[in-house]
Amino acid sequence: MDDLFECYAMASTALDKLLREIPRREALIEEYDEVCRDLQIDVVELLSLLEKRHLQQSEGKVPAGDV
């Protein structure tokens, strides 16, 4: 999960720099914007799975070692 957050941090930092450039490189901005959105979706999905597993553990449905 750390790799995912690190990738997002790097992509969003690059996007911020691109947005401040003059002249703007719109194609590259669009590409980095899409990468950031895709990574955000991945993070949300991963956090949802982790939350589901945590809830199952707290209810005793999944042994702690299976996470």
mmJSON file of the N, C-alpha and C atoms, coordinates in Angstrom:
{"data_MODEL":{"atom_site":{
"group_PDB":["ATOM","ATOM","ATOM","ATOM","ATOM","ATOM","ATOM","ATOM","ATOM","ATOM","ATOM","ATOM","ATOM","ATOM","ATOM","ATOM","ATOM","ATOM","ATOM","ATOM","ATOM","ATOM","ATOM","ATOM","ATOM","ATOM","ATOM","ATOM","ATOM","ATOM","ATOM","ATOM","ATOM","ATOM","ATOM","ATOM","ATOM","ATOM","ATOM","ATOM","ATOM","ATOM","ATOM","ATOM","ATOM","ATOM","ATOM","ATOM","ATOM","ATOM","ATOM","ATOM","ATOM","ATOM","ATOM","ATOM","ATOM","ATOM","ATOM","ATOM","ATOM","ATOM","ATOM","ATOM","ATOM","ATOM","ATOM","ATOM","ATOM","ATOM","ATOM","ATOM","ATOM","ATOM","ATOM","ATOM","ATOM","ATOM","ATOM","ATOM","ATOM","ATOM","ATOM","ATOM","ATOM","ATOM","ATOM","ATOM","ATOM","ATOM","ATOM","ATOM","ATOM","ATOM","ATOM","ATOM","ATOM","ATOM","ATOM","ATOM","ATOM","ATOM","ATOM","ATOM","ATOM","ATOM","ATOM","ATOM","ATOM","ATOM","ATOM","ATOM","ATOM","ATOM","ATOM","ATOM","ATOM","ATOM","ATOM","ATOM","ATOM","ATOM","ATOM","ATOM","ATOM","ATOM","ATOM","ATOM","ATOM","ATOM","ATOM","ATOM","ATOM","ATOM","ATOM","ATOM","ATOM","ATOM","ATOM","ATOM","ATOM","ATOM","ATOM","ATOM","ATOM","ATOM","ATOM","ATOM","ATOM","ATOM","ATOM","ATOM","ATOM","ATOM","ATOM","ATOM","ATOM","ATOM","ATOM","ATOM","ATOM","ATOM","ATOM","ATOM","ATOM","ATOM","ATOM","ATOM","ATOM","ATOM","ATOM","ATOM","ATOM","ATOM","ATOM","ATOM","ATOM","ATOM","ATOM","ATOM","ATOM","ATOM","ATOM","ATOM","ATOM","ATOM","ATOM","ATOM","ATOM","ATOM","ATOM","ATOM","ATOM","ATOM","ATOM","ATOM","ATOM","ATOM","ATOM","ATOM","ATOM"],
"id":[1,2,3,4,5,6,7,8,9,10,11,12,13,14,15,16,17,18,19,20,21,22,23,24,25,26,27,28,29,30,31,32,33,34,35,36,37,38,39,40,41,42,43,44,45,46,47,48,49,50,51,52,53,54,55,56,57,58,59,60,61,62,63,64,65,66,67,68,69,70,71,72,73,74,75,76,77,78,79,80,81,82,83,84,85,86,87,88,89,90,91,92,93,94,95,96,97,98,99,100,101,102,103,104,105,106,107,108,109,110,111,112,113,114,115,116,117,118,119,120,121,122,123,124,125,126,127,128,129,130,131,132,133,134,135,136,137,138,139,140,141,142,143,144,145,146,147,148,149,150,151,152,153,154,155,156,157,158,159,160,161,162,163,164,165,166,167,168,169,170,171,172,173,174,175,176,177,178,179,180,181,182,183,184,185,186,187,188,189,190,191,192,193,194,195,196,197,198,199,200,201],
"type_symbol":["N","C","C","N","C","C","N","C","C","N","C","C","N","C","C","N","C","C","N","C","C","N","C","C","N","C","C","N","C","C","N","C","C","N","C","C","N","C","C","N","C","C","N","C","C","N","C","C","N","C","C","N","C","C","N","C","C","N","C","C","N","C","C","N","C","C","N","C","C","N","C","C","N","C","C","N","C","C","N","C","C","N","C","C","N","C","C","N","C","C","N","C","C","N","C","C","N","C","C","N","C","C","N","C","C","N","C","C","N","C","C","N","C","C","N","C","C","N","C","C","N","C","C","N","C","C","N","C","C","N","C","C","N","C","C","N","C","C","N","C","C","N","C","C","N","C","C","N","C","C","N","C","C","N","C","C","N","C","C","N","C","C","N","C","C","N","C","C","N","C","C","N","C","C","N","C","C","N","C","C","N","C","C","N","C","C","N","C","C","N","C","C","N","C","C","N","C","C","N","C","C"],
"label_atom_id":["N","CA","C","N","CA","C","N","CA","C","N","CA","C","N","CA","C","N","CA","C","N","CA","C","N","CA","C","N","CA","C","N","CA","C","N","CA","C","N","CA","C","N","CA","C","N","CA","C","N","CA","C","N","CA","C","N","CA","C","N","CA","C","N","CA","C","N","CA","C","N","CA","C","N","CA","C","N","CA","C","N","CA","C","N","CA","C","N","CA","C","N","CA","C","N","CA","C","N","CA","C","N","CA","C","N","CA","C","N","CA","C","N","CA","C","N","CA","C","N","CA","C","N","CA","C","N","CA","C","N","CA","C","N","CA","C","N","CA","C","N","CA","C","N","CA","C","N","CA","C","N","CA","C","N","CA","C","N","CA","C","N","CA","C","N","CA","C","N","CA","C","N","CA","C","N","CA","C","N","CA","C","N","CA","C","N","CA","C","N","CA","C","N","CA","C","N","CA","C","N","CA","C","N","CA","C","N","CA","C","N","CA","C","N","CA","C","N","CA","C","N","CA","C","N","CA","C","N","CA","C","N","CA","C"],
"label_alt_id":[null,null,null,null,null,null,null,null,null,null,null,null,null,null,null,null,null,null,null,null,null,null,null,null,null,null,null,null,null,null,null,null,null,null,null,null,null,null,null,null,null,null,null,null,null,null,null,null,null,null,null,null,null,null,null,null,null,null,null,null,null,null,null,null,null,null,null,null,null,null,null,null,null,null,null,null,null,null,null,null,null,null,null,null,null,null,null,null,null,null,null,null,null,null,null,null,null,null,null,null,null,null,null,null,null,null,null,null,null,null,null,null,null,null,null,null,null,null,null,null,null,null,null,null,null,null,null,null,null,null,null,null,null,null,null,null,null,null,null,null,null,null,null,null,null,null,null,null,null,null,null,null,null,null,null,null,null,null,null,null,null,null,null,null,null,null,null,null,null,null,null,null,null,null,null,null,null,null,null,null,null,null,null,null,null,null,null,null,null,null,null,null,null,null,null,null,null,null,null,null,null],
"label_comp_id":["MET","MET","MET","ASP","ASP","ASP","ASP","ASP","ASP","LEU","LEU","LEU","PHE","PHE","PHE","GLU","GLU","GLU","CYS","CYS","CYS","TYR","TYR","TYR","ALA","ALA","ALA","MET","MET","MET","ALA","ALA","ALA","SER","SER","SER","THR","THR","THR","ALA","ALA","ALA","LEU","LEU","LEU","ASP","ASP","ASP","LYS","LYS","LYS","LEU","LEU","LEU","LEU","LEU","LEU","ARG","ARG","ARG","GLU","GLU","GLU","ILE","ILE","ILE","PRO","PRO","PRO","ARG","ARG","ARG","ARG","ARG","ARG","GLU","GLU","GLU","ALA","ALA","ALA","LEU","LEU","LEU","ILE","ILE","ILE","GLU","GLU","GLU","GLU","GLU","GLU","TYR","TYR","TYR","ASP","ASP","ASP","GLU","GLU","GLU","VAL","VAL","VAL","CYS","CYS","CYS","ARG","ARG","ARG","ASP","ASP","ASP","LEU","LEU","LEU","GLN","GLN","GLN","ILE","ILE","ILE","ASP","ASP","ASP","VAL","VAL","VAL","VAL","VAL","VAL","GLU","GLU","GLU","LEU","LEU","LEU","LEU","LEU","LEU","SER","SER","SER","LEU","LEU","LEU","LEU","LEU","LEU","GLU","GLU","GLU","LYS","LYS","LYS","ARG","ARG","ARG","HIS","HIS","HIS","LEU","LEU","LEU","GLN","GLN","GLN","GLN","GLN","GLN","SER","SER","SER","GLU","GLU","GLU","GLY","GLY","GLY","LYS","LYS","LYS","VAL","VAL","VAL","PRO","PRO","PRO","ALA","ALA","ALA","GLY","GLY","GLY","ASP","ASP","ASP","VAL","VAL","VAL"],
"label_asym_id":["A","A","A","A","A","A","A","A","A","A","A","A","A","A","A","A","A","A","A","A","A","A","A","A","A","A","A","A","A","A","A","A","A","A","A","A","A","A","A","A","A","A","A","A","A","A","A","A","A","A","A","A","A","A","A","A","A","A","A","A","A","A","A","A","A","A","A","A","A","A","A","A","A","A","A","A","A","A","A","A","A","A","A","A","A","A","A","A","A","A","A","A","A","A","A","A","A","A","A","A","A","A","A","A","A","A","A","A","A","A","A","A","A","A","A","A","A","A","A","A","A","A","A","A","A","A","A","A","A","A","A","A","A","A","A","A","A","A","A","A","A","A","A","A","A","A","A","A","A","A","A","A","A","A","A","A","A","A","A","A","A","A","A","A","A","A","A","A","A","A","A","A","A","A","A","A","A","A","A","A","A","A","A","A","A","A","A","A","A","A","A","A","A","A","A","A","A","A","A","A","A"],
"label_entity_id":["1","1","1","1","1","1","1","1","1","1","1","1","1","1","1","1","1","1","1","1","1","1","1","1","1","1","1","1","1","1","1","1","1","1","1","1","1","1","1","1","1","1","1","1","1","1","1","1","1","1","1","1","1","1","1","1","1","1","1","1","1","1","1","1","1","1","1","1","1","1","1","1","1","1","1","1","1","1","1","1","1","1","1","1","1","1","1","1","1","1","1","1","1","1","1","1","1","1","1","1","1","1","1","1","1","1","1","1","1","1","1","1","1","1","1","1","1","1","1","1","1","1","1","1","1","1","1","1","1","1","1","1","1","1","1","1","1","1","1","1","1","1","1","1","1","1","1","1","1","1","1","1","1","1","1","1","1","1","1","1","1","1","1","1","1","1","1","1","1","1","1","1","1","1","1","1","1","1","1","1","1","1","1","1","1","1","1","1","1","1","1","1","1","1","1","1","1","1","1","1","1"],
"label_seq_id":[1,1,1,2,2,2,3,3,3,4,4,4,5,5,5,6,6,6,7,7,7,8,8,8,9,9,9,10,10,10,11,11,11,12,12,12,13,13,13,14,14,14,15,15,15,16,16,16,17,17,17,18,18,18,19,19,19,20,20,20,21,21,21,22,22,22,23,23,23,24,24,24,25,25,25,26,26,26,27,27,27,28,28,28,29,29,29,30,30,30,31,31,31,32,32,32,33,33,33,34,34,34,35,35,35,36,36,36,37,37,37,38,38,38,39,39,39,40,40,40,41,41,41,42,42,42,43,43,43,44,44,44,45,45,45,46,46,46,47,47,47,48,48,48,49,49,49,50,50,50,51,51,51,52,52,52,53,53,53,54,54,54,55,55,55,56,56,56,57,57,57,58,58,58,59,59,59,60,60,60,61,61,61,62,62,62,63,63,63,64,64,64,65,65,65,66,66,66,67,67,67],
"pdbx_PDB_ins_code":[null,null,null,null,null,null,null,null,null,null,null,null,null,null,null,null,null,null,null,null,null,null,null,null,null,null,null,null,null,null,null,null,null,null,null,null,null,null,null,null,null,null,null,null,null,null,null,null,null,null,null,null,null,null,null,null,null,null,null,null,null,null,null,null,null,null,null,null,null,null,null,null,null,null,null,null,null,null,null,null,null,null,null,null,null,null,null,null,null,null,null,null,null,null,null,null,null,null,null,null,null,null,null,null,null,null,null,null,null,null,null,null,null,null,null,null,null,null,null,null,null,null,null,null,null,null,null,null,null,null,null,null,null,null,null,null,null,null,null,null,null,null,null,null,null,null,null,null,null,null,null,null,null,null,null,null,null,null,null,null,null,null,null,null,null,null,null,null,null,null,null,null,null,null,null,null,null,null,null,null,null,null,null,null,null,null,null,null,null,null,null,null,null,null,null,null,null,null,null,null,null],
"Cartn_x":[0.833,0.0,0.873,2.039,2.93,3.355,3.595,3.987,2.897,1.67,0.545,0.483,0.647,0.632,1.833,2.978,4.172,3.991,3.415,3.143,2.198,1.162,0.216,0.901,1.728,2.433,3.322,4.017,4.898,4.096,3.017,2.201,1.511,0.995,0.304,1.282,2.5,3.524,3.894,4.067,4.371,3.235,1.995,0.836,0.814,1.053,1.085,2.121,3.296,4.348,3.93,3.331,2.874,1.813,0.943,-0.125,0.405,1.613,2.201,3.083,3.359,4.232,3.556,4.388,3.935,4.987,4.668,3.334,2.941,1.645,1.119,1.235,1.589,1.639,0.388,-0.688,-2.016,-2.074,-1.41,-1.458,-0.836,0.274,0.933,0.113,-0.506,-1.381,-2.535,-3.149,-4.268,-3.812,-2.62,-2.099,-1.868,-1.227,-0.975,-2.264,-3.208,-4.495,-5.2,-5.137,-5.75,-5.039,-3.709,-2.945,-3.356,-3.456,-3.85,-5.25,-6.176,-7.54,-7.554,-6.811,-6.755,-6.161,-5.118,-4.514,-5.467,-6.221,-7.218,-8.26,-8.704,-9.684,-9.105,-7.838,-7.181,-7.097,-6.767,-6.658,-8.006,-9.047,-10.393,-10.82,-10.559,-10.921,-10.143,-8.852,-8.022,-8.479,-8.748,-9.215,-10.558,-11.414,-12.698,-12.498,-11.588,-11.298,-10.708,-9.8,-9.19,-10.234,-11.137,-12.195,-13.102,-13.442,-14.296,-13.629,-12.326,-11.602,-11.526,-11.318,-11.248,-12.586,-13.663,-14.987,-15.234,-14.81,-14.976,-14.15,-12.951,-12.102,-12.743,-13.266,-13.856,-15.109,-15.741,-16.918,-16.526,-15.228,-14.742,-14.945,-15.212,-15.477,-14.187,-13.116,-11.854,-10.75,-9.995,-8.874,-7.848,-7.221,-6.282,-5.141,-4.689,-3.584,-3.915,-5.183,-5.6,-5.634,-5.293,-5.373,-4.15],
"Cartn_y":[-1.191,0.0,1.248,1.175,2.334,2.719,1.714,1.991,2.754,2.4,3.069,4.533,4.799,6.178,6.953,6.296,6.949,7.304,6.395,6.666,7.846,7.878,8.988,10.3,10.293,11.512,12.018,11.117,11.515,12.053,11.38,11.812,13.145,13.315,14.57,15.735,15.482,16.522,16.943,15.955,16.253,17.044,16.65,17.36,18.807,19.026,20.394,21.247,20.679,21.425,21.727,20.74,20.95,22.045,22.1,23.099,24.52,24.658,25.984,26.418,25.496,25.824,26.757,27.589,28.419,28.267,27.848,27.446,26.081,25.88,24.625,23.506,22.336,21.142,20.314,20.69,20.137,18.614,18.048,16.585,15.891,16.424,15.838,16.062,17.227,17.516,16.523,16.289,15.335,13.931,13.557,12.226,12.069,13.05,12.968,13.07,13.862,13.962,12.606,11.912,10.583,9.582,9.639,8.752,8.998,10.262,10.587,10.073,10.249,9.755,8.238,7.551,6.087,5.618,6.293,5.933,6.205,7.296,7.592,6.487,6.016,4.924,3.677,3.373,2.201,2.318,3.505,3.715,3.517,4.09,3.959,2.491,1.764,0.341,-0.453,-0.165,-0.866,-0.572,0.691,1.042,0.389,0.276,-0.389,-1.861,-2.528,-3.938,-4.103,-3.205,-3.277,-3.049,-2.111,-1.854,-3.076,-3.69,-4.879,-6.005,-6.207,-7.25,-6.931,-5.658,-5.255,-5.528,-5.197,-5.446,-6.938,-7.741,-9.186,-9.737,-9.216,-9.649,-9.295,-8.076,-7.65,-8.446,-9.011,-9.861,-11.316,-11.619,-12.977,-13.853,-13.254,-14.044,-14.413,-13.645,-13.912,-13.979,-15.074,-15.144,-14.062,-13.512,-12.396,-12.727,-13.969,-14.354,-14.366,-14.321,-14.393,-13.031,-11.991,-10.643,-10.334],
"Cartn_z":[0.0,0.0,0.0,0.655,0.676,-0.734,-1.589,-2.967,-3.707,-3.443,-4.088,-3.68,-2.378,-1.903,-2.443,-2.527,-3.051,-4.531,-5.29,-6.712,-6.865,-6.035,-6.105,-5.75,-4.722,-4.316,-5.454,-6.094,-7.196,-8.383,-8.73,-9.868,-9.587,-8.38,-8.07,-7.973,-7.503,-7.468,-8.889,-9.764,-11.167,-11.807,-11.507,-12.056,-11.574,-10.301,-9.766,-10.493,-10.725,-11.441,-12.877,-13.536,-14.902,-14.987,-13.999,-14.007,-13.847,-13.283,-13.089,-14.26,-15.175,-16.301,-17.304,-17.885,-18.999,-20.079,-21.249,-21.714,-21.144,-21.082,-20.54,-21.568,-21.075,-21.93,-21.639,-22.339,-22.057,-22.163,-23.148,-23.312,-22.104,-21.619,-20.457,-19.188,-19.088,-17.943,-17.909,-19.055,-19.124,-18.732,-19.185,-18.862,-17.36,-16.751,-15.306,-14.502,-14.993,-14.316,-14.316,-15.435,-15.533,-14.613,-14.583,-13.694,-12.244,-11.846,-10.466,-10.146,-11.081,-10.865,-10.723,-11.581,-11.509,-10.181,-9.729,-8.447,-7.289,-7.374,-6.337,-6.274,-7.422,-7.468,-6.824,-7.141,-6.549,-5.032,-4.545,-3.095,-2.423,-3.001,-2.422,-2.392,-3.472,-3.515,-2.473,-2.342,-1.372,0.052,0.337,1.675,1.992,0.983,1.178,1.526,0.813,1.114,2.513,2.871,4.202,5.295,5.06,6.038,6.185,5.059,5.074,5.874,5.631,6.365,7.849,8.16,9.569,10.263,9.593,10.171,10.348,9.373,9.481,10.634,10.818,11.937,13.27,13.356,14.619,14.953,13.918,14.131,14.272,14.16,14.314,13.104,11.932,10.733,9.987,10.194,9.497,10.546,10.596,11.536,11.233,12.252,12.1,11.162,11.122,10.268,8.79,8.419,7.02,6.352,7.035,6.459,5.672],
"occupancy":[1.0,1.0,1.0,1.0,1.0,1.0,1.0,1.0,1.0,1.0,1.0,1.0,1.0,1.0,1.0,1.0,1.0,1.0,1.0,1.0,1.0,1.0,1.0,1.0,1.0,1.0,1.0,1.0,1.0,1.0,1.0,1.0,1.0,1.0,1.0,1.0,1.0,1.0,1.0,1.0,1.0,1.0,1.0,1.0,1.0,1.0,1.0,1.0,1.0,1.0,1.0,1.0,1.0,1.0,1.0,1.0,1.0,1.0,1.0,1.0,1.0,1.0,1.0,1.0,1.0,1.0,1.0,1.0,1.0,1.0,1.0,1.0,1.0,1.0,1.0,1.0,1.0,1.0,1.0,1.0,1.0,1.0,1.0,1.0,1.0,1.0,1.0,1.0,1.0,1.0,1.0,1.0,1.0,1.0,1.0,1.0,1.0,1.0,1.0,1.0,1.0,1.0,1.0,1.0,1.0,1.0,1.0,1.0,1.0,1.0,1.0,1.0,1.0,1.0,1.0,1.0,1.0,1.0,1.0,1.0,1.0,1.0,1.0,1.0,1.0,1.0,1.0,1.0,1.0,1.0,1.0,1.0,1.0,1.0,1.0,1.0,1.0,1.0,1.0,1.0,1.0,1.0,1.0,1.0,1.0,1.0,1.0,1.0,1.0,1.0,1.0,1.0,1.0,1.0,1.0,1.0,1.0,1.0,1.0,1.0,1.0,1.0,1.0,1.0,1.0,1.0,1.0,1.0,1.0,1.0,1.0,1.0,1.0,1.0,1.0,1.0,1.0,1.0,1.0,1.0,1.0,1.0,1.0,1.0,1.0,1.0,1.0,1.0,1.0,1.0,1.0,1.0,1.0,1.0,1.0,1.0,1.0,1.0,1.0,1.0,1.0],
"B_iso_or_equiv":[0.0,0.0,0.0,0.0,0.0,0.0,0.0,0.0,0.0,0.0,0.0,0.0,0.0,0.0,0.0,0.0,0.0,0.0,0.0,0.0,0.0,0.0,0.0,0.0,0.0,0.0,0.0,0.0,0.0,0.0,0.0,0.0,0.0,0.0,0.0,0.0,0.0,0.0,0.0,0.0,0.0,0.0,0.0,0.0,0.0,0.0,0.0,0.0,0.0,0.0,0.0,0.0,0.0,0.0,0.0,0.0,0.0,0.0,0.0,0.0,0.0,0.0,0.0,0.0,0.0,0.0,0.0,0.0,0.0,0.0,0.0,0.0,0.0,0.0,0.0,0.0,0.0,0.0,0.0,0.0,0.0,0.0,0.0,0.0,0.0,0.0,0.0,0.0,0.0,0.0,0.0,0.0,0.0,0.0,0.0,0.0,0.0,0.0,0.0,0.0,0.0,0.0,0.0,0.0,0.0,0.0,0.0,0.0,0.0,0.0,0.0,0.0,0.0,0.0,0.0,0.0,0.0,0.0,0.0,0.0,0.0,0.0,0.0,0.0,0.0,0.0,0.0,0.0,0.0,0.0,0.0,0.0,0.0,0.0,0.0,0.0,0.0,0.0,0.0,0.0,0.0,0.0,0.0,0.0,0.0,0.0,0.0,0.0,0.0,0.0,0.0,0.0,0.0,0.0,0.0,0.0,0.0,0.0,0.0,0.0,0.0,0.0,0.0,0.0,0.0,0.0,0.0,0.0,0.0,0.0,0.0,0.0,0.0,0.0,0.0,0.0,0.0,0.0,0.0,0.0,0.0,0.0,0.0,0.0,0.0,0.0,0.0,0.0,0.0,0.0,0.0,0.0,0.0,0.0,0.0,0.0,0.0,0.0,0.0,0.0,0.0],
"pdbx_formal_charge":[null,null,null,null,null,null,null,null,null,null,null,null,null,null,null,null,null,null,null,null,null,null,null,null,null,null,null,null,null,null,null,null,null,null,null,null,null,null,null,null,null,null,null,null,null,null,null,null,null,null,null,null,null,null,null,null,null,null,null,null,null,null,null,null,null,null,null,null,null,null,null,null,null,null,null,null,null,null,null,null,null,null,null,null,null,null,null,null,null,null,null,null,null,null,null,null,null,null,null,null,null,null,null,null,null,null,null,null,null,null,null,null,null,null,null,null,null,null,null,null,null,null,null,null,null,null,null,null,null,null,null,null,null,null,null,null,null,null,null,null,null,null,null,null,null,null,null,null,null,null,null,null,null,null,null,null,null,null,null,null,null,null,null,null,null,null,null,null,null,null,null,null,null,null,null,null,null,null,null,null,null,null,null,null,null,null,null,null,null,null,null,null,null,null,null,null,null,null,null,null,null],
"auth_seq_id":[1,1,1,2,2,2,3,3,3,4,4,4,5,5,5,6,6,6,7,7,7,8,8,8,9,9,9,10,10,10,11,11,11,12,12,12,13,13,13,14,14,14,15,15,15,16,16,16,17,17,17,18,18,18,19,19,19,20,20,20,21,21,21,22,22,22,23,23,23,24,24,24,25,25,25,26,26,26,27,27,27,28,28,28,29,29,29,30,30,30,31,31,31,32,32,32,33,33,33,34,34,34,35,35,35,36,36,36,37,37,37,38,38,38,39,39,39,40,40,40,41,41,41,42,42,42,43,43,43,44,44,44,45,45,45,46,46,46,47,47,47,48,48,48,49,49,49,50,50,50,51,51,51,52,52,52,53,53,53,54,54,54,55,55,55,56,56,56,57,57,57,58,58,58,59,59,59,60,60,60,61,61,61,62,62,62,63,63,63,64,64,64,65,65,65,66,66,66,67,67,67],
"auth_comp_id":["MET","MET","MET","ASP","ASP","ASP","ASP","ASP","ASP","LEU","LEU","LEU","PHE","PHE","PHE","GLU","GLU","GLU","CYS","CYS","CYS","TYR","TYR","TYR","ALA","ALA","ALA","MET","MET","MET","ALA","ALA","ALA","SER","SER","SER","THR","THR","THR","ALA","ALA","ALA","LEU","LEU","LEU","ASP","ASP","ASP","LYS","LYS","LYS","LEU","LEU","LEU","LEU","LEU","LEU","ARG","ARG","ARG","GLU","GLU","GLU","ILE","ILE","ILE","PRO","PRO","PRO","ARG","ARG","ARG","ARG","ARG","ARG","GLU","GLU","GLU","ALA","ALA","ALA","LEU","LEU","LEU","ILE","ILE","ILE","GLU","GLU","GLU","GLU","GLU","GLU","TYR","TYR","TYR","ASP","ASP","ASP","GLU","GLU","GLU","VAL","VAL","VAL","CYS","CYS","CYS","ARG","ARG","ARG","ASP","ASP","ASP","LEU","LEU","LEU","GLN","GLN","GLN","ILE","ILE","ILE","ASP","ASP","ASP","VAL","VAL","VAL","VAL","VAL","VAL","GLU","GLU","GLU","LEU","LEU","LEU","LEU","LEU","LEU","SER","SER","SER","LEU","LEU","LEU","LEU","LEU","LEU","GLU","GLU","GLU","LYS","LYS","LYS","ARG","ARG","ARG","HIS","HIS","HIS","LEU","LEU","LEU","GLN","GLN","GLN","GLN","GLN","GLN","SER","SER","SER","GLU","GLU","GLU","GLY","GLY","GLY","LYS","LYS","LYS","VAL","VAL","VAL","PRO","PRO","PRO","ALA","ALA","ALA","GLY","GLY","GLY","ASP","ASP","ASP","VAL","VAL","VAL"],
"auth_asym_id":["A","A","A","A","A","A","A","A","A","A","A","A","A","A","A","A","A","A","A","A","A","A","A","A","A","A","A","A","A","A","A","A","A","A","A","A","A","A","A","A","A","A","A","A","A","A","A","A","A","A","A","A","A","A","A","A","A","A","A","A","A","A","A","A","A","A","A","A","A","A","A","A","A","A","A","A","A","A","A","A","A","A","A","A","A","A","A","A","A","A","A","A","A","A","A","A","A","A","A","A","A","A","A","A","A","A","A","A","A","A","A","A","A","A","A","A","A","A","A","A","A","A","A","A","A","A","A","A","A","A","A","A","A","A","A","A","A","A","A","A","A","A","A","A","A","A","A","A","A","A","A","A","A","A","A","A","A","A","A","A","A","A","A","A","A","A","A","A","A","A","A","A","A","A","A","A","A","A","A","A","A","A","A","A","A","A","A","A","A","A","A","A","A","A","A","A","A","A","A","A","A"],
"auth_atom_id":["N","CA","C","N","CA","C","N","CA","C","N","CA","C","N","CA","C","N","CA","C","N","CA","C","N","CA","C","N","CA","C","N","CA","C","N","CA","C","N","CA","C","N","CA","C","N","CA","C","N","CA","C","N","CA","C","N","CA","C","N","CA","C","N","CA","C","N","CA","C","N","CA","C","N","CA","C","N","CA","C","N","CA","C","N","CA","C","N","CA","C","N","CA","C","N","CA","C","N","CA","C","N","CA","C","N","CA","C","N","CA","C","N","CA","C","N","CA","C","N","CA","C","N","CA","C","N","CA","C","N","CA","C","N","CA","C","N","CA","C","N","CA","C","N","CA","C","N","CA","C","N","CA","C","N","CA","C","N","CA","C","N","CA","C","N","CA","C","N","CA","C","N","CA","C","N","CA","C","N","CA","C","N","CA","C","N","CA","C","N","CA","C","N","CA","C","N","CA","C","N","CA","C","N","CA","C","N","CA","C","N","CA","C","N","CA","C","N","CA","C","N","CA","C","N","CA","C","N","CA","C","N","CA","C"],
"pdbx_PDB_model_num":[1,1,1,1,1,1,1,1,1,1,1,1,1,1,1,1,1,1,1,1,1,1,1,1,1,1,1,1,1,1,1,1,1,1,1,1,1,1,1,1,1,1,1,1,1,1,1,1,1,1,1,1,1,1,1,1,1,1,1,1,1,1,1,1,1,1,1,1,1,1,1,1,1,1,1,1,1,1,1,1,1,1,1,1,1,1,1,1,1,1,1,1,1,1,1,1,1,1,1,1,1,1,1,1,1,1,1,1,1,1,1,1,1,1,1,1,1,1,1,1,1,1,1,1,1,1,1,1,1,1,1,1,1,1,1,1,1,1,1,1,1,1,1,1,1,1,1,1,1,1,1,1,1,1,1,1,1,1,1,1,1,1,1,1,1,1,1,1,1,1,1,1,1,1,1,1,1,1,1,1,1,1,1,1,1,1,1,1,1,1,1,1,1,1,1,1,1,1,1,1,1]
}}}
